[in-house]
């Protein structure tokens, strides 16, 4: 004689499966910050270090963080960037905007350092124990 399968018997394994799968889906969402270059819908993204990113509407040119971004909120930085690097707890940026165009953003203290020129940024990085290296944002995105 066969026993009928009840809905309760089906629900329990389904709920158990969902509970087991959920941590993996949350982990996947975390990784998507770095992998999904179109996460912001109609713009291209260049993830730096979560939650900081640069965006552009003109594929590979005109990278900026924009007003209201995490970089703007935490550092008061809303410029475009033509070259970048992340090293020793700093985001290093060169811009072609008017005014100061050499920046070091300290990730641990959320301080923004505006420097006069490349030589001043190089001295700043040397004082903090590393050599200045910047990469063109277009090349970082295409890599």
Secondary structure as UniProt FT lines:
FT   HELIX           7..35
FT   TURN            37..40
FT   STRAND          44..49
FT   TURN            50..51
FT   STRAND          52..56
FT   TURN            59..60
FT   TURN            67..68
FT   HELIX           70..75
FT   STRAND          83..87
FT   TURN            88..89
FT   STRAND          90..94
FT   STRAND          102..106
FT   TURN            107..110
FT   STRAND          111..115
FT   HELIX           118..127
FT   TURN            128..129
FT   STRAND          135..136
FT   HELIX           137..142
//
